[in-house]
Amino acid sequence: MKQQAHPILVKQVDDLEVQVFADRLSLGEAAASQAAAVMKELLAGSQDDLVMVFAAAPSQNEFLAALIQEEGIDWQRITAFHMDEYIGLPAGAPQSFGSFLTERLFSKVPFAAVHRIDSTNDIEKECARYEAQLLVKPIDIVCLGIGENGHIAFNDPPVADFNDKVWVKPVELDEDCRKQQVNDGCFAELKDVPTHALTLTIPALISGKHLFCMVPGPTKREAVHRTLSEPVSTACPATILRFHPSIKLYVDADSFGGIPDERGVEHGVG
């Protein structure tokens, strides 16, 4: 049996449990192990099936790679959704989030069903179609990240709304969000990054019973600091995560901003 990676620091911020790991590999493996444990526990209980929502970003690579290796998950009882998609890319474009997740997850394990956002469809009709699919059953687990500007899914500060009345909506992407896609190596230049997208809204995301949030890397340090320290507001949409009843935030030393010494004292944080 593979040895579980252990955090070098665990802290509580409001309702949010923060686990700090030495590097992004151990972060991803630990998050996958803990998510898999919840998946198996739910399926072993009173639930016949699960509904899960996945993020598509390089920050999720280690987590997804480890999750598909976890033993004992009955994938044929799990329905998968993804949380956002660009508008304006051709169907099947390699930069699309549907393609990202198909390559790393959807094609690797036998899901009961995979529901993809089709942003080549009429936008208003697609929002209604995807929302209807999401509302068939409650969302059990959301696996997400946090953007450099504090977004969750594509809920950037200018368009984020904690009280959205819909679960899926079209948005214009903030320039900082678009720059992140270049920083992540998804696009060569800013001009190549689409300006609009479809996204699950914040009420849809936080409706999930259990949230697992993976945020590695030095480019996420400011976003992590803001998420943990700022007042809850759409200026940093991820701050809303601090008050979810069942959420874990996984960060590494780079994104957290410091490594505790042998006494557990934090250094270089913030």
C-alpha positions as CSV (number, residue, x, y, z in Angstrom):
1,M,0.0,0.0,0.0
2,K,1.3,3.4,-0.9
3,Q,2.3,5.6,2.0
4,Q,0.1,8.6,2.7
5,A,1.8,12.0,2.2
6,H,1.5,14.0,5.4
7,P,1.1,17.8,5.7
8,I,3.9,19.8,7.3
9,L,1.3,22.1,8.8
10,V,-2.5,22.0,9.4
11,K,-4.4,25.1,10.4
12,Q,-8.0,26.1,10.7
13,V,-9.3,29.4,9.2
14,D,-13.0,29.8,10.1
15,D,-14.6,26.5,8.8
16,L,-11.8,25.9,6.3
17,E,-9.2,23.2,7.1
18,V,-5.8,24.2,5.5
19,Q,-3.2,21.5,4.9
20,V,0.2,22.6,3.8
21,F,2.5,20.2,2.0
22,A,6.2,20.4,1.1
23,D,5.6,20.2,-2.6
24,R,2.8,19.9,-5.2
25,L,3.2,16.1,-5.7
26,S,2.6,15.3,-2.1
27,L,-0.2,17.8,-2.1
28,G,-1.9,16.1,-5.0
29,E,-1.4,12.6,-3.7
30,A,-2.8,13.5,-0.3
31,A,-5.8,15.4,-1.7
32,A,-6.6,12.4,-3.9
33,S,-6.3,9.9,-1.1
34,Q,-8.6,12.0,1.1
35,A,-11.1,12.7,-1.7
36,A,-11.2,9.0,-2.5
37,A,-11.9,8.1,1.1
38,V,-14.9,10.3,1.1
39,M,-16.1,9.0,-2.3
40,K,-15.9,5.4,-1.0
41,E,-17.5,6.2,2.3
42,L,-20.5,7.9,0.6
43,L,-20.9,5.0,-1.9
44,A,-20.6,2.4,1.0
45,G,-23.4,4.2,2.9
46,S,-26.9,5.0,1.8
47,Q,-26.1,6.6,-1.6
48,D,-26.5,4.5,-4.8
49,D,-24.4,7.0,-6.8
50,L,-22.4,10.2,-6.6
51,V,-22.3,13.5,-8.5
52,M,-18.9,15.2,-8.8
53,V,-17.7,18.4,-10.4
54,F,-14.1,18.8,-11.5
55,A,-11.9,21.8,-12.3
56,A,-9.6,21.8,-15.4
57,A,-6.3,23.5,-14.8
58,P,-2.6,22.6,-14.4
59,S,-3.0,23.1,-10.7
60,Q,-5.1,19.9,-10.7
61,N,-2.6,17.7,-12.6
62,E,-1.1,15.9,-9.6
63,F,-4.4,15.4,-7.9
64,L,-6.1,14.0,-11.0
65,A,-3.2,11.7,-11.8
66,A,-3.3,10.3,-8.2
67,L,-7.1,10.0,-8.1
68,I,-7.3,7.7,-11.1
69,Q,-4.8,5.4,-9.4
70,E,-6.8,5.1,-6.2
71,E,-8.1,1.6,-5.6
72,G,-11.6,0.6,-4.6
73,I,-13.5,3.5,-6.3
74,D,-16.7,2.3,-8.1
75,W,-16.5,4.8,-10.9
76,Q,-19.5,3.3,-12.6
77,R,-21.7,4.8,-9.9
78,I,-20.3,8.3,-10.4
79,T,-21.6,11.1,-12.7
80,A,-19.1,13.8,-13.6
81,F,-19.5,17.5,-14.6
82,H,-16.9,20.1,-15.3
83,M,-17.2,23.7,-14.0
84,D,-16.4,26.0,-16.8
85,E,-15.6,26.3,-20.5
86,Y,-14.3,28.9,-22.9
87,I,-16.6,30.5,-25.5
88,G,-15.1,30.8,-29.0
89,L,-12.9,27.7,-29.2
90,P,-13.7,25.1,-31.9
91,A,-15.2,21.8,-30.7
92,G,-12.5,19.6,-29.4
93,A,-9.8,22.3,-29.2
94,P,-6.9,21.1,-27.0
95,Q,-7.1,24.2,-24.9
96,S,-10.7,23.5,-24.0
97,F,-11.4,22.4,-20.5
98,G,-13.5,19.5,-21.8
99,S,-10.5,18.3,-23.7
100,F,-8.2,18.8,-20.7
101,L,-10.4,16.6,-18.4
102,T,-11.1,14.0,-21.1
103,E,-7.4,13.5,-21.5
104,R,-6.6,13.4,-17.8
105,L,-9.7,11.9,-16.2
106,F,-12.8,11.2,-18.2
107,S,-11.1,8.8,-20.6
108,K,-9.2,7.0,-17.8
109,V,-12.0,5.6,-15.6
110,P,-15.5,4.3,-16.4
111,F,-17.8,7.0,-15.2
112,A,-21.5,6.3,-15.2
113,A,-21.9,9.5,-17.2
114,V,-19.9,12.5,-18.1
115,H,-21.7,15.8,-18.8
116,R,-19.6,18.3,-20.8
117,I,-20.4,22.0,-21.4
118,D,-20.9,22.6,-25.1
119,S,-20.0,26.3,-25.6
120,T,-20.4,26.0,-29.4
121,N,-24.2,25.7,-28.7
122,D,-26.5,28.7,-28.4
123,I,-25.2,30.2,-25.1
124,E,-28.6,30.8,-23.5
125,K,-29.8,27.4,-24.4
126,E,-26.6,25.8,-23.2
127,C,-26.8,27.5,-19.8
128,A,-30.3,26.2,-19.4
129,R,-29.4,22.7,-20.6
130,Y,-26.4,22.3,-18.3
131,E,-28.1,23.8,-15.3
132,A,-31.0,21.4,-15.8
133,Q,-28.5,18.5,-15.8
134,L,-26.8,19.8,-12.6
135,L,-30.2,20.1,-10.8
136,V,-31.2,16.5,-11.4
137,K,-29.4,15.4,-8.2
138,P,-27.5,17.2,-5.5
139,I,-23.8,17.7,-6.0
140,D,-21.8,15.5,-3.7
141,I,-18.2,16.5,-4.3
142,V,-16.6,19.5,-5.9
143,C,-12.9,19.4,-6.8
144,L,-11.7,22.9,-7.5
145,G,-8.8,25.4,-7.5
146,I,-8.4,29.1,-6.9
147,G,-7.2,31.5,-9.6
148,E,-4.5,34.1,-9.3
149,N,-7.1,36.8,-8.9
150,G,-9.0,34.8,-6.3
151,H,-11.6,33.3,-8.7
152,I,-13.3,30.0,-8.3
153,A,-14.4,28.5,-11.6
154,F,-14.6,31.5,-13.9
155,N,-16.2,33.7,-11.3
156,D,-13.7,36.6,-11.5
157,P,-14.1,39.5,-9.1
158,P,-16.0,41.7,-11.6
159,V,-18.7,39.1,-12.3
160,A,-18.7,37.0,-9.1
161,D,-22.0,36.9,-7.2
162,F,-22.5,35.0,-4.0
163,N,-26.3,35.2,-4.6
164,D,-26.5,34.3,-8.2
165,K,-30.0,33.1,-9.1
166,V,-28.7,30.8,-11.9
167,W,-26.2,27.9,-11.7
168,V,-24.6,28.4,-15.1
169,K,-23.9,31.8,-16.8
170,P,-21.8,33.4,-19.5
171,V,-19.1,35.8,-18.2
172,E,-16.4,38.1,-19.6
173,L,-13.0,37.1,-18.3
174,D,-11.0,39.5,-16.3
175,E,-7.6,40.3,-17.8
176,D,-5.8,38.9,-14.8
177,C,-7.6,35.6,-15.3
178,R,-6.7,35.6,-19.0
179,K,-3.0,36.3,-18.1
180,Q,-3.1,33.3,-15.8
181,Q,-3.9,31.1,-18.8
182,V,-0.7,32.3,-20.5
183,N,1.3,31.9,-17.2
184,D,-0.1,28.3,-17.0
185,G,1.2,27.5,-20.5
186,C,-2.3,26.9,-21.9
187,F,-1.9,29.7,-24.5
188,A,1.2,31.3,-26.1
189,E,0.0,34.9,-25.9
190,L,-2.8,36.9,-24.2
191,K,-4.4,37.6,-27.6
192,D,-5.0,33.9,-28.0
193,V,-7.0,33.5,-24.8
194,P,-10.8,33.7,-25.3
195,T,-12.4,36.7,-23.7
196,H,-15.6,35.0,-22.6
197,A,-16.6,31.7,-21.0
198,L,-19.4,29.7,-19.4
199,T,-19.1,29.0,-15.7
200,L,-20.9,27.3,-12.9
201,T,-21.8,30.1,-10.5
202,I,-20.7,30.3,-6.9
203,P,-24.0,29.0,-5.4
204,A,-23.7,26.0,-7.7
205,L,-20.1,25.3,-6.5
206,I,-20.8,25.7,-2.8
207,S,-23.9,23.6,-3.0
208,G,-21.6,20.6,-3.1
209,K,-21.6,18.6,0.1
210,H,-17.9,18.2,0.2
211,L,-15.3,20.5,-1.4
212,F,-11.6,19.7,-2.1
213,C,-9.6,22.7,-3.2
214,M,-6.0,22.1,-4.6
215,V,-3.9,25.3,-5.0
216,P,-0.1,24.7,-5.5
217,G,2.6,26.9,-6.9
218,P,4.2,30.3,-6.3
219,T,1.9,32.2,-8.7
220,K,-1.0,31.4,-6.3
221,R,0.6,32.7,-3.1
222,E,-1.2,36.1,-3.1
223,A,-4.5,34.4,-3.9
224,V,-4.1,32.0,-1.0
225,H,-3.1,34.7,1.4
226,R,-6.1,36.8,0.4
227,T,-8.4,33.8,0.6
228,L,-7.3,33.2,4.2
229,S,-7.0,36.7,5.5
230,E,-9.4,39.1,3.7
231,P,-13.0,39.8,4.6
232,V,-15.4,37.6,2.7
233,S,-16.3,39.5,-0.5
234,T,-16.4,39.2,-4.2
235,A,-13.2,41.2,-4.3
236,C,-11.6,37.8,-3.7
237,P,-14.4,35.3,-4.5
238,A,-12.5,32.4,-2.9
239,T,-13.0,33.9,0.5
240,I,-16.5,32.4,0.5
241,L,-14.9,29.0,0.9
242,R,-14.0,29.8,4.5
243,F,-17.6,29.2,5.5
244,H,-18.4,26.0,3.8
245,P,-19.4,23.2,6.2
246,S,-17.1,20.6,4.7
247,I,-14.0,21.9,2.8
248,K,-10.3,21.2,2.8
249,L,-7.7,23.5,1.2
250,Y,-4.5,21.9,0.0
251,V,-1.5,24.2,-0.6
252,D,2.2,23.6,-0.9
253,A,5.1,25.6,0.6
254,D,5.2,27.8,-2.6
255,S,1.6,28.8,-2.5
256,F,1.4,29.1,1.3
257,G,4.4,31.3,1.4
258,G,6.4,29.7,4.2
259,I,7.5,26.4,5.7
260,P,7.1,25.7,9.4
261,D,10.2,24.8,11.4
262,E,10.4,21.7,13.6
263,R,8.2,23.4,16.3
264,G,5.4,24.1,13.8
265,V,6.1,27.8,13.8
266,E,5.3,29.4,10.4
267,H,7.9,31.5,8.7
268,G,7.6,33.8,5.7
269,V,3.8,33.6,5.6
270,G,1.8,36.5,4.1
